[in-house]
């Protein structure tokens, strides 16, 4: 299920003519699953995520014969680390002001070397093989890095979040699926109301699986406001969307009772998939969950953080 990065796999390498210090990306999920440039690493049972990341990025640096920058989103530490790794294997964390200058040109170069579409295709392949954990972790990594680079309202960021919401639904994590899908719908209602109805429908499909009364009421009220806004703008063109809007209204009126599994409105929304990116393919308590996991800004790591610092000549798998 996992993928190991090796120099022989040319599909994992940036183009050899890439400018020095091309920036790679890495992601550590809350359960320790580790991704580098859209590939889930084989952790070998006991390898710490930071060591696996340093080994993988050092391999890139040796292949290119030049220093490599990397941005690591680490959900276990709730931090963003920026690294510089040299061909000799040495590494250090750097401050944000030392990182590669931001801008469209840099982002375009990075995404040309590691196309988001190729990552989406890999996610779909895992999902088709019912490797839902791998697919979900890869989708989370893609969404987090696109959001960090491009912002939450960017079209690619929205599509990645919709894919992640759909995979959370397939895994049975309806609370997370609702949170992610509602964020997509909320952004779409604000930026492009004409395209919002399918996203509101997908959020509704996930919400219909919630059981917690507080979450049902809070999320349901927001969904109802979205449906009413779409209706007032004359944008409810499909019968299934009218049915879903009525389902939200009815459930709230009945005190939040769950909708039977396989109901027509939910089935119609899920058949549509999470959007163009994957179209072919439960919390408790009264306090609403955060808007979305990545919407709380992560703290940058301080310079010299030991877990991402390695001296020259240090054997792979050992940090300073």
C-alpha positions as CSV (number, residue, x, y, z in Angstrom):
1,X,0.0,0.0,0.0
2,X,2.8,2.4,0.8
3,X,5.3,3.9,-1.6
4,X,9.0,4.1,-0.9
5,X,11.0,6.9,-2.6
6,X,14.0,5.6,-4.3
7,X,16.4,7.2,-6.9
8,X,15.4,4.6,-9.5
9,X,11.8,5.8,-9.5
10,X,12.1,8.7,-11.9
11,X,8.4,9.6,-11.4
12,X,9.3,10.7,-7.9
13,X,12.1,13.1,-8.9
14,X,11.9,16.8,-9.9
15,X,13.2,17.6,-13.4
16,X,17.0,17.6,-13.4
17,X,17.1,21.1,-14.8
18,X,15.1,22.5,-11.9
19,X,16.6,25.7,-10.3
20,X,18.6,25.2,-7.1
21,X,16.7,25.0,-3.9
22,X,13.5,23.8,-5.5
23,X,11.1,23.4,-2.6
24,X,9.7,20.0,-1.8
25,X,6.8,19.3,0.5
26,X,6.2,16.8,3.3
27,X,3.3,16.1,5.6
28,X,2.9,14.2,8.9
29,X,-0.6,13.2,9.7
30,X,-1.9,13.0,13.3
31,X,-1.3,9.2,13.3
32,X,2.3,9.6,12.1
33,X,1.6,8.7,8.5
34,X,4.2,10.5,6.4
35,X,4.0,11.9,2.9
36,X,6.7,13.4,0.7
37,X,5.7,15.0,-2.6
38,X,2.5,13.1,-2.8
39,X,4.0,9.7,-1.9
40,X,3.2,7.8,1.3
41,X,6.5,6.7,2.8
42,X,7.1,3.2,4.1
43,X,8.1,3.8,7.7
44,X,9.7,0.4,8.2
45,X,7.8,-0.1,11.4
46,X,9.8,2.1,13.7
47,X,11.2,5.0,11.7
48,X,10.3,8.4,13.2
49,X,8.6,10.7,10.6
50,X,11.3,13.4,10.9
51,X,14.0,10.9,10.0
52,X,12.0,9.5,7.1
53,X,11.5,13.0,5.7
54,X,15.2,14.0,6.1
55,X,16.3,10.8,4.4
56,X,13.9,11.3,1.5
57,X,14.8,15.0,1.0
58,X,18.5,14.2,1.2
59,X,18.0,11.7,-1.6
60,X,16.6,14.5,-3.8
61,X,19.5,16.8,-2.9
62,X,22.1,14.1,-3.8
63,X,20.3,13.4,-7.1
64,X,20.2,17.1,-8.1
65,X,23.6,17.8,-6.7
66,X,22.3,21.0,-5.1
67,X,20.7,22.1,-1.8
68,X,17.0,21.5,-1.5
69,X,14.4,23.4,0.4
70,X,11.4,21.6,2.0
71,X,8.2,22.7,3.8
72,X,6.9,20.2,6.4
73,X,3.4,20.5,7.7
74,X,3.5,18.4,10.9
75,X,0.1,17.8,12.4
76,X,1.6,15.8,15.3
77,X,3.4,19.0,16.5
78,X,0.9,21.5,15.0
79,X,3.8,23.2,13.3
80,X,5.1,24.2,9.9
81,X,8.9,23.5,9.5
82,X,11.0,25.0,6.7
83,X,14.2,23.1,6.0
84,X,17.3,23.3,3.9
85,X,19.0,20.0,3.1
86,X,22.3,19.6,1.4
87,X,23.7,16.8,-0.8
88,X,26.0,15.7,2.0
89,X,22.9,14.9,4.1
90,X,23.3,17.8,6.5
91,X,20.1,19.9,7.2
92,X,18.9,22.7,9.3
93,X,15.6,24.5,9.9
94,X,15.4,28.0,8.6
95,X,13.3,31.0,9.3
96,X,10.4,32.1,7.1
97,X,12.5,35.1,5.9
98,X,15.2,32.7,4.7
99,X,12.8,30.5,2.7
100,X,12.4,30.7,-1.0
101,X,10.6,33.9,-2.0
102,X,6.8,33.4,-2.5
103,X,5.1,34.2,-5.7
104,X,3.2,32.7,-8.7
105,X,6.4,31.9,-10.6
106,X,7.8,29.8,-7.7
107,X,4.5,28.1,-7.1
108,X,4.2,27.3,-10.8
109,X,7.7,25.9,-11.0
110,X,7.0,23.6,-8.0
111,X,3.7,22.4,-9.3
112,X,5.2,21.8,-12.7
113,X,7.8,19.5,-11.1
114,X,5.2,17.7,-9.0
115,X,1.8,18.2,-10.7
116,X,-1.3,18.3,-8.4
117,X,-3.2,16.3,-11.0
118,X,-0.7,13.4,-10.8
119,X,-1.3,13.4,-7.0
120,X,-5.0,13.3,-7.5
121,X,-4.7,10.4,-9.8
122,X,-2.7,8.5,-7.2
123,X,-5.3,9.2,-4.6
124,X,-8.0,7.8,-6.9
125,X,-6.0,4.7,-7.5
126,X,-5.7,4.1,-3.8
127,X,-9.5,4.7,-3.4
128,X,-10.3,2.3,-6.2
129,X,-8.3,-0.4,-4.5
130,X,-10.2,0.5,-1.3
131,X,-7.0,1.6,0.4
132,X,-9.0,4.4,2.1
133,X,-6.5,5.3,4.8
134,X,-3.7,5.9,2.2
135,X,-6.0,7.8,-0.1
136,X,-7.2,10.0,2.8
137,X,-3.7,10.8,4.1
138,X,-2.6,11.7,0.6
139,X,-5.7,13.9,0.1
140,X,-5.0,15.7,3.4
141,X,-1.4,16.3,2.5
142,X,-2.4,17.7,-0.9
143,X,-5.1,20.0,0.5
144,X,-2.9,21.3,3.3
145,X,0.0,22.2,1.0
146,X,-2.2,23.7,-1.7
147,X,-4.0,25.8,1.0
148,X,-0.6,26.9,2.4
149,X,0.7,27.9,-1.1
150,X,-2.4,29.2,-2.8
151,X,-4.9,30.0,0.0
152,X,-8.2,28.3,1.0
153,X,-10.3,29.9,-1.7
154,X,-8.1,28.8,-4.6
155,X,-9.9,26.4,-7.0
156,X,-7.3,23.7,-6.6
157,X,-7.4,24.0,-2.8
158,X,-11.2,23.7,-2.9
159,X,-11.1,20.6,-5.1
160,X,-8.6,19.0,-2.8
161,X,-10.7,19.7,0.2
162,X,-13.8,18.3,-1.5
163,X,-11.9,15.1,-2.3
164,X,-10.8,14.8,1.3
165,X,-14.4,15.3,2.5
166,X,-15.6,12.6,0.2
167,X,-12.9,10.1,1.4
168,X,-13.8,10.9,5.0
169,X,-17.3,10.0,4.2
170,X,-16.3,6.7,2.6
171,X,-14.3,6.0,5.8
172,X,-17.3,6.7,8.0
173,X,-16.0,9.8,9.6
174,X,-19.1,11.8,8.9
175,X,-18.2,14.6,11.3
176,X,-15.0,15.4,9.6
177,X,-16.6,15.0,6.2
178,X,-19.3,17.5,7.2
179,X,-16.8,20.0,8.5
180,X,-14.7,19.8,5.3
181,X,-17.6,19.8,2.9
182,X,-19.3,22.7,4.7
183,X,-16.1,24.7,4.4
184,X,-16.1,24.1,0.6
185,X,-19.8,25.1,0.4
186,X,-19.2,28.2,2.6
187,X,-16.3,29.4,0.4
188,X,-18.2,28.7,-2.8
189,X,-21.3,30.6,-1.6
190,X,-19.1,33.6,-0.9
191,X,-17.0,33.5,-4.1
192,X,-19.1,31.9,-6.8
193,X,-22.8,31.4,-5.8
194,X,-23.7,30.1,-9.2
195,X,-21.6,27.0,-8.6
196,X,-22.5,26.5,-5.0
197,X,-25.5,24.2,-5.1
198,X,-23.6,20.9,-5.7
199,X,-21.2,21.7,-2.9
200,X,-24.0,22.5,-0.5
201,X,-25.6,19.2,-1.5
202,X,-22.4,17.2,-0.7
203,X,-22.2,18.9,2.7
204,X,-25.8,18.0,3.3
205,X,-25.2,14.4,2.4
206,X,-22.5,14.2,5.1
207,X,-24.6,16.1,7.6
208,X,-27.5,13.7,7.2
209,X,-25.3,11.0,8.8
210,X,-24.6,13.0,12.0
211,X,-26.2,11.8,15.3
212,X,-25.0,14.4,17.8
213,X,-28.0,16.8,18.4
214,X,-25.8,19.8,18.9
215,X,-23.8,19.2,15.7
216,X,-27.0,18.5,13.8
217,X,-28.6,21.7,14.9
218,X,-25.5,23.9,14.4
219,X,-24.5,22.5,11.0
220,X,-28.1,22.2,9.9
221,X,-28.9,25.8,10.5
222,X,-25.9,26.9,8.4
223,X,-27.0,24.5,5.6
224,X,-30.5,25.8,5.7
225,X,-29.3,29.4,5.3
226,X,-27.2,28.3,2.3
227,X,-30.2,26.5,0.7
228,X,-32.4,29.5,1.3
229,X,-29.9,31.9,-0.2
230,X,-29.6,29.7,-3.3
231,X,-33.4,29.5,-3.6
232,X,-33.8,33.3,-3.3
233,X,-31.2,33.7,-6.1
234,X,-33.1,31.2,-8.3
235,X,-30.3,28.8,-8.4
236,X,-32.0,25.6,-7.3
237,X,-32.5,24.1,-10.7
238,X,-32.4,20.4,-9.9
239,X,-35.2,18.4,-8.2
240,X,-32.6,16.6,-6.0
241,X,-31.4,19.9,-4.6
242,X,-34.9,21.0,-3.8
243,X,-35.3,17.6,-2.0
244,X,-32.2,18.1,0.0
245,X,-33.1,21.6,1.0
246,X,-36.5,20.2,2.2
247,X,-34.7,17.3,4.0
248,X,-32.7,19.8,6.0
249,X,-35.7,21.9,6.9
250,X,-37.7,18.8,7.9
251,X,-35.0,17.3,10.0
252,X,-34.5,20.5,11.9
253,X,-38.2,20.9,12.5
254,X,-38.4,17.3,13.8
255,X,-35.6,18.0,16.4
256,X,-32.7,16.6,14.4
257,X,-33.7,13.0,13.9
258,X,-31.4,11.2,11.5
259,X,-32.3,10.6,7.9
260,X,-32.5,6.8,7.0
261,X,-29.4,5.5,5.3
262,X,-29.7,5.4,1.5
263,X,-32.3,8.2,1.4
264,X,-32.7,9.6,-2.1
265,X,-31.3,13.1,-1.5
266,X,-28.1,11.8,0.1
267,X,-27.6,9.1,-2.6
268,X,-28.0,11.7,-5.3
269,X,-25.4,14.0,-3.8
270,X,-22.9,11.2,-3.3
271,X,-23.4,9.9,-6.8
272,X,-22.2,13.2,-8.0
273,X,-18.9,12.7,-6.2
274,X,-16.9,15.5,-4.6
275,X,-16.3,17.5,-7.8
276,X,-14.3,17.2,-11.0
277,X,-11.2,16.0,-9.2
278,X,-12.8,12.6,-8.1
279,X,-16.1,12.5,-9.9
280,X,-15.2,9.2,-11.5
281,X,-14.1,7.3,-8.9
282,X,-18.6,11.6,14.7
283,X,-18.0,14.0,17.1
284,X,-19.8,14.4,20.4
285,X,-20.7,17.3,22.7
286,X,-22.5,20.5,22.2
287,X,-19.6,22.7,21.1
288,X,-19.2,23.0,17.3
289,X,-16.0,21.5,15.8
290,X,-13.5,23.9,14.2
291,X,-14.3,25.2,10.8
292,X,-11.6,22.9,9.3
293,X,-8.4,21.4,10.6
294,X,-6.0,23.6,8.7
295,X,-7.9,26.8,9.3
296,X,-6.2,27.3,12.6
297,X,-2.8,28.7,11.6
298,X,0.1,26.5,12.4
299,X,3.1,27.8,14.3
300,X,6.4,28.0,12.4
301,X,9.2,26.0,14.0
302,X,12.0,27.8,15.7
303,X,15.4,27.8,14.0
304,X,17.7,24.9,14.9
305,X,14.9,22.5,16.0
306,X,16.8,19.3,16.7
307,X,14.5,16.8,15.1
308,X,15.0,18.4,11.6
309,X,18.7,19.1,12.1
310,X,21.4,16.8,10.9
311,X,25.2,17.2,10.8
312,X,27.2,16.5,7.6
313,X,28.3,12.9,7.4
314,X,25.6,11.7,9.8
315,X,24.4,8.3,8.8
316,X,20.8,8.2,7.3
317,X,18.3,7.7,10.1
318,X,20.2,9.7,12.7
319,X,19.6,13.4,13.5
320,X,21.8,15.6,15.6
